[in-house]
Amino acid sequence: MSSIVQHHPRRFHTFHYVYPVVSRRSGGLSIGVNLSPTALCNFSCVYCQVLAENQENAARNAHAATLIDSDLLETELRQLIGMVNDGSLFRNTWLSRTPLEKRILRDIAFSGDGEPTLSPQFSKIVQGVADLRREICTETTKIVLITNASTLHRQSVTNTLKTLLADNGEIWAKLDAGTADYFRTVSRSAIPYEKILTNLTEFSKTNPVVIQSCFALLHNKEPDNEEIRQYAERLKLLGQVQRVQIYTVARLAPESWVLPLSNEQLDRITETVRKITALPVDSFYSA
Ligand code: SF4
């Protein structure tokens, strides 16, 4: 399982917008939907795999949105779900190594190469995917949005997220820091830390969220105890936190000074967060 989850390409076959992955955090097969073909994002995380794989392209297109061909996206998604359902996805592709119990589609995830909520077609495409899920997926298949929480104050985004939540959806929102300084270092975003916290706090007052936090060795230093304590205190201020997923970098980072935490270091963070917050916390080692 460890090798297949390490294999995480965001391109498959001739598809433009969708790709299968075996995801540790999903607990099995996930179909990624990429709404950011130009890597549009308002963060530039030090561990971002998109930047690692395609630095030049990501930088060049960092501020350009592009129109998605929503009909093609639906056709591709329908075809890929069909390949899961008839088993052909697991024949003659790298996914043939997928263990039998992982061959069930756990979720359709808006993730891809950038921040999905920045797409001007976000609402329309979420609605289309929700309709398709109801038509051809099992009840248990979720729709997941992976977001950096920077747009959760926008009414159009929150309205869409409510639709998604009502359709067996989950919002997985990133929070990688307990202080503004650490946030700036890791996200390299112009958006203030307090803005992200306010977005998360307001949104989670009335909606459930899963918090995702990536910690790593930066210049050979793990996040110190005070950073983790403050991070945990911030989590306590949020409303409906379903669970917290703490992980470290599992693949190549764009910066050579960003490296995975050891299992012991990750365990220490996880234990501290559990103790301070009493929330359900899952941790994911680098391999
Ligand atoms: S928010 Fe996501 S897509 Fe954007 S830079 Fe960070 S890891 Fe990459």
Residues whose N, C-alpha, C, O or C-beta is under 5 A from the ligand:
A	BS01	SF4	C41 F43 S44 C45 C48 D113 G114 E115 N148
